[in-house]
Amino acid sequence: MWGIDCVQTGGSSGGGFLANFDASTGGGYLVGNISVSAGSNEYHPYLGNEALSLYQQAGS
């Protein structure tokens, strides 16, 4: 789990976090999702190579 110093508004749970986001194309890589908040921080699981492999297998 990794965290950020920010708390999203209600209803944002499960929303994605993207790396290398390009606003002009809407592209990026999903690396986590909004999961748990504590105080003024939120904590998110990091989706690594195992998640990428599962995604690729599901698309086959």
N, C-alpha and C positions, 0 to 999 in steps of 0.2 A: 504494500500500500504506500502511496505517496500522497502528499497533501499540498494544498495551496491556501494562501491567506485570503480567503474569500468565501462567502456563503451565498448560494444561489437562492432564488425565491421559491416558494412552494410550487410543486408540480414539476420541478426540474430533475428529480431523481430518475436515474437511468439514462439521462442524456449523455451524449458522447463528448469526449475530449479528442481533438484532432491535432496531429503534428503536421508540420509543413502545409498548413492550410493556405490555399490560394483563393482569395475572395473573388477574383475575376472569373474563376472556373467552378468554384465550389468544391474543389478537390482537396484531399488531404488523407492522412492515415489515421484510423481510429486507434488510439493508444490507451484509452480508459473510459470510464463512465462515472457520473456523479453517484456516490454511494452513501457516505456517512458524514454528518457534520458534527463538530464539537466546538462550542464557543464560536470563535471567528474563523475557524479553519474547516476545510472539507477534505476528506480522505477518499482516495480512489484506487481501485485495483489497477495495476499496470498490465495491459494485455501485451504479452511478448510473443516470442516465436511459437510457443505452443498454440496460442490462439490463432496466429496466422496459419499454421499448419492445418488446424481444424477447419478454418474458413476455406482454405484451398481444397481440402478433401470434400467438403460439403458442396462445393461448386462443380465437382467432377461428375 
